[in-house]
Amino acid sequence: MTTLQIILIALFIYLGSIGSIVGNTIGWYTLGRPLVAAFIVGLIMQDVQSAMIVGIALQIMYMGNVTPGGAVAWDLSYATYIGTAGALVFGKGLDSTELIGMAVIFAGIGGLVGQLMWNVSYALNLPLNRIAQKYAAQGETRKMWIPNVALAQTIGFLCRVVPALVVLTSMTAASQQADFASLIPGWVTTALGIFGGMMAALGMGIILSFLWKKQYQIVIFLAGFILVTYFELSMMAVAVIGVIIAVLYFYGFSNTENKEGIKS
């Protein structure tokens, strides 16, 4: 990665975490989501196709990630930006499943660094409460933006951008030592491929567990799987077929209910 690419990715790691200035809607819930993060990293590193392969898998894996009571179990912004960047830097020459496995490894590193920095930022933000209380007691409401925005965002910026710069720069320096893909033993690449495939399958299983409300719905899933796998239809074609069947079912079911209501 070039210096500019490193700076841009580190900046988006910060933007993907903040809840003020641009708000959670644009920050944490948009720029911080794996699929969006992967697309941005792909644009920065000029490899959108590989980035989206990684992003889809990470999006599925982290779809159930929540932060109950303010507890950050995993930092999505750090995990996905670092994970995608690591996969693109070190995954040249690897196939898609091996690339996903590589991304998961670096996402784990990024997530742990992000979790640590969240705790550091919480500790550094504690003194800001006293500053805010002082301004509130003095009735100086116009100065409340200093602890709430200026100082808080400065701490957040430093706690996210600086560690990200260190991690990304270290990754770049390590990748320049040699062709990383050629140094990986065959059994490691095989393990990465299996691991990446397992993570994608696990993520799909999590999604299906939310979608399946009744047992007969597995037939619908299998029908779509057969259309894609054996009839080689595109996902768009299967989606159109699904919409047509849903519309016919809805209007057919509604007409049946209306007829039964008239008879009764």
C-alpha positions as CSV (number, residue, x, y, z in Angstrom):
1,M,0.0,0.0,0.0
2,T,1.1,3.5,-0.7
3,T,1.3,6.2,2.0
4,L,-1.9,7.9,0.7
5,Q,-3.8,4.6,0.7
6,I,-2.8,3.9,4.3
7,I,-3.9,7.4,5.4
8,L,-7.2,7.1,3.6
9,I,-8.0,3.7,5.1
10,A,-7.0,4.9,8.6
11,L,-9.3,7.9,8.1
12,F,-12.2,5.8,7.2
13,I,-11.6,3.6,10.2
14,Y,-12.2,6.7,12.2
15,L,-15.2,7.9,10.2
16,G,-16.8,4.5,10.4
17,S,-16.9,4.7,14.2
18,I,-18.1,8.2,15.1
19,G,-21.6,8.9,16.3
20,S,-21.4,12.7,16.2
21,I,-20.4,15.1,13.4
22,V,-21.8,12.9,10.6
23,G,-24.0,10.8,13.0
24,N,-24.4,7.1,13.5
25,T,-26.5,6.8,10.4
26,I,-23.6,7.8,8.1
27,G,-20.8,6.7,10.5
28,W,-21.2,3.5,12.6
29,Y,-24.2,2.2,10.7
30,T,-23.0,2.9,7.2
31,L,-19.2,3.5,6.8
32,G,-18.6,1.0,9.6
33,R,-20.5,-1.9,8.0
34,P,-18.4,-4.6,6.4
35,L,-19.8,-4.5,2.9
36,V,-19.5,-0.7,2.7
37,A,-16.0,-0.8,4.3
38,A,-14.8,-3.5,1.8
39,F,-16.1,-1.4,-1.1
40,I,-14.3,1.7,0.1
41,V,-11.0,-0.3,0.6
42,G,-11.4,-1.8,-2.8
43,L,-11.8,1.7,-4.4
44,I,-8.7,3.0,-2.5
45,M,-6.6,-0.1,-3.3
46,Q,-8.0,-0.4,-6.9
47,D,-9.3,-3.9,-6.5
48,V,-13.0,-3.7,-5.9
49,Q,-13.8,-7.2,-7.1
50,S,-11.5,-9.0,-4.6
51,A,-12.6,-6.5,-1.9
52,M,-16.3,-7.3,-2.4
53,I,-15.6,-11.1,-2.3
54,V,-14.2,-10.5,1.2
55,G,-16.8,-7.9,2.1
56,I,-19.7,-10.2,1.5
57,A,-18.3,-12.9,3.7
58,L,-17.4,-10.5,6.5
59,Q,-20.9,-8.8,6.2
60,I,-22.5,-12.2,6.7
61,M,-20.2,-13.2,9.5
62,Y,-20.6,-10.0,11.5
63,M,-24.3,-9.5,10.8
64,G,-25.3,-10.5,14.3
65,N,-22.8,-8.2,16.0
66,V,-24.4,-6.0,18.6
67,T,-23.1,-3.7,21.4
68,P,-25.4,-4.3,24.4
69,G,-25.2,-1.7,27.1
70,G,-22.3,0.1,25.4
71,A,-20.1,-3.0,25.7
72,V,-17.9,-3.3,22.6
73,A,-17.3,-7.0,22.0
74,W,-15.8,-6.4,18.6
75,D,-14.9,-3.4,16.6
76,L,-16.5,-3.8,13.2
77,S,-14.8,-0.7,11.7
78,Y,-11.3,-1.8,12.6
79,A,-12.0,-5.5,11.9
80,T,-13.4,-5.0,8.4
81,Y,-11.1,-2.2,7.1
82,I,-8.0,-4.0,8.4
83,G,-9.3,-7.4,7.4
84,T,-10.0,-6.3,3.8
85,A,-6.8,-4.4,3.4
86,G,-4.8,-7.4,4.8
87,A,-6.5,-9.8,2.4
88,L,-5.7,-7.5,-0.6
89,V,-2.1,-7.0,0.5
90,F,-1.2,-10.6,1.4
91,G,-3.8,-12.5,-0.7
92,K,-2.4,-11.9,-4.2
93,G,-2.4,-15.3,-6.0
94,L,-4.9,-16.9,-3.6
95,D,-8.4,-18.0,-4.7
96,S,-11.6,-16.6,-3.2
97,T,-12.0,-19.0,-0.3
98,E,-8.3,-18.6,0.7
99,L,-8.7,-14.8,0.4
100,I,-11.7,-14.9,2.8
101,G,-9.7,-17.0,5.2
102,M,-6.9,-14.4,5.1
103,A,-9.4,-11.6,5.6
104,V,-10.8,-13.3,8.7
105,I,-7.3,-13.6,10.2
106,F,-6.6,-9.9,9.7
107,A,-10.1,-9.0,10.8
108,G,-9.4,-10.7,14.1
109,I,-6.3,-8.7,14.5
110,G,-8.1,-5.4,13.6
111,G,-11.0,-6.2,15.9
112,L,-8.8,-6.8,18.9
113,V,-6.9,-3.6,18.3
114,G,-10.1,-1.7,18.0
115,Q,-11.6,-3.2,21.1
116,L,-8.5,-2.2,23.0
117,M,-8.6,1.3,21.7
118,W,-12.3,1.7,22.6
119,N,-11.4,1.0,26.2
120,V,-8.5,3.5,26.0
121,S,-10.8,6.2,24.5
122,Y,-13.4,5.5,27.3
123,A,-10.8,6.1,29.9
124,L,-9.5,9.3,28.2
125,N,-13.0,10.7,27.9
126,L,-13.7,10.5,31.6
127,P,-12.1,13.9,32.5
128,L,-14.2,15.5,29.8
129,N,-17.3,15.0,32.0
130,R,-15.8,17.3,34.7
131,I,-15.1,20.0,32.0
132,A,-18.6,19.8,30.8
133,Q,-20.0,19.9,34.4
134,K,-17.9,23.0,35.0
135,Y,-19.3,24.8,32.0
136,A,-22.8,23.7,32.9
137,A,-22.4,25.0,36.5
138,Q,-21.2,28.3,35.2
139,G,-24.0,28.6,32.7
140,E,-21.6,28.7,29.8
141,T,-23.6,26.6,27.4
142,R,-21.9,28.0,24.3
143,K,-18.6,26.3,25.4
144,M,-20.2,22.8,25.8
145,W,-19.1,21.9,22.3
146,I,-15.5,22.0,23.5
147,P,-15.6,18.8,25.6
148,N,-18.5,17.2,23.8
149,V,-17.2,17.6,20.2
150,A,-13.7,19.1,19.9
151,L,-11.9,17.2,22.7
152,A,-14.0,14.0,22.4
153,Q,-13.4,13.8,18.6
154,T,-9.7,14.6,19.0
155,I,-9.4,11.6,21.4
156,G,-11.4,9.4,19.1
157,F,-9.3,10.5,16.1
158,L,-6.0,9.7,17.8
159,C,-7.2,6.4,19.3
160,R,-8.3,5.2,15.9
161,V,-6.2,6.8,13.2
162,V,-2.8,6.4,14.9
163,P,-3.0,2.7,15.7
164,A,-4.5,2.0,12.3
165,L,-1.5,3.8,10.7
166,V,0.8,1.6,12.7
167,V,-1.0,-1.6,11.8
168,L,-1.4,-0.8,8.1
169,T,2.2,0.4,7.8
170,S,3.5,-2.7,9.4
171,M,1.5,-4.9,7.1
172,T,2.8,-3.0,4.1
173,A,6.4,-3.3,5.3
174,A,6.0,-7.0,5.9
175,S,4.4,-7.6,2.4
176,Q,7.4,-5.9,0.7
177,Q,9.9,-8.3,2.1
178,A,8.9,-11.1,-0.3
179,D,6.0,-12.5,-2.3
180,F,3.9,-13.6,0.7
181,A,1.7,-16.0,-1.3
182,S,4.8,-18.0,-2.5
183,L,6.1,-18.3,1.1
184,I,2.9,-19.9,2.4
185,P,3.2,-23.7,2.7
186,G,0.6,-25.7,0.7
187,W,-1.1,-27.0,3.9
188,V,-1.6,-23.4,5.1
189,T,-3.3,-22.3,1.9
190,T,-5.5,-25.4,2.0
191,A,-6.4,-24.6,5.6
192,L,-7.2,-21.0,4.7
193,G,-9.5,-22.2,1.9
194,I,-11.3,-24.6,4.1
195,F,-11.6,-22.0,6.9
196,G,-12.8,-19.3,4.5
197,G,-15.4,-21.7,3.1
198,M,-16.6,-22.6,6.6
199,M,-16.9,-18.9,7.6
200,A,-19.1,-18.2,4.5
201,A,-21.2,-21.3,5.2
202,L,-21.5,-20.3,8.9
203,G,-22.6,-16.8,8.0
204,M,-25.2,-18.2,5.5
205,G,-26.5,-20.5,8.2
206,I,-26.9,-17.6,10.6
207,I,-28.9,-15.7,8.0
208,L,-31.1,-18.7,7.2
209,S,-31.8,-19.3,11.0
210,F,-33.3,-15.8,11.0
211,L,-35.3,-16.2,7.8
212,W,-36.7,-19.7,8.4
213,K,-39.9,-19.3,10.5
214,K,-41.6,-22.4,9.2
215,Q,-40.3,-25.8,8.2
216,Y,-41.8,-25.7,4.7
217,Q,-39.6,-22.6,3.9
218,I,-36.6,-24.8,3.5
219,V,-38.2,-26.1,0.2
220,I,-38.1,-22.5,-1.1
221,F,-34.4,-22.2,-0.3
222,L,-33.6,-25.6,-1.9
223,A,-35.6,-24.6,-5.0
224,G,-33.5,-21.4,-5.4
225,F,-30.3,-23.4,-4.7
226,I,-31.2,-25.9,-7.5
227,L,-32.0,-23.1,-10.0
228,V,-28.7,-21.5,-9.4
229,T,-26.5,-24.6,-9.1
230,Y,-28.1,-27.0,-11.7
231,F,-30.0,-24.7,-14.1
232,E,-27.2,-22.1,-13.9
233,L,-29.6,-19.2,-13.6
234,S,-28.2,-15.9,-12.3
235,M,-29.2,-14.5,-8.9
236,M,-31.2,-11.8,-10.6
237,A,-33.2,-14.3,-12.6
238,V,-34.0,-16.3,-9.5
239,A,-35.0,-13.1,-7.6
240,V,-37.4,-12.2,-10.5
241,I,-38.9,-15.7,-10.4
242,G,-39.3,-15.4,-6.6
243,V,-41.1,-12.0,-6.9
244,I,-43.5,-13.4,-9.6
245,I,-44.3,-16.5,-7.4
246,A,-44.8,-14.2,-4.3
247,V,-47.2,-11.9,-6.2
248,L,-49.2,-14.8,-7.6
249,Y,-49.4,-16.4,-4.2
250,F,-50.4,-13.2,-2.5
251,Y,-53.2,-12.4,-5.0
252,G,-54.3,-16.0,-5.2
253,F,-54.5,-16.2,-1.4
254,S,-56.3,-12.9,-1.1
255,N,-58.9,-14.0,-3.7
256,T,-59.5,-17.3,-1.9
257,E,-60.1,-15.4,1.4
258,N,-62.5,-13.0,-0.3
259,K,-64.5,-15.9,-1.8
260,E,-64.7,-17.7,1.5
261,G,-65.8,-14.5,3.2
262,I,-68.7,-14.0,0.7
263,K,-69.9,-17.6,1.1
264,S,-69.9,-17.3,4.8
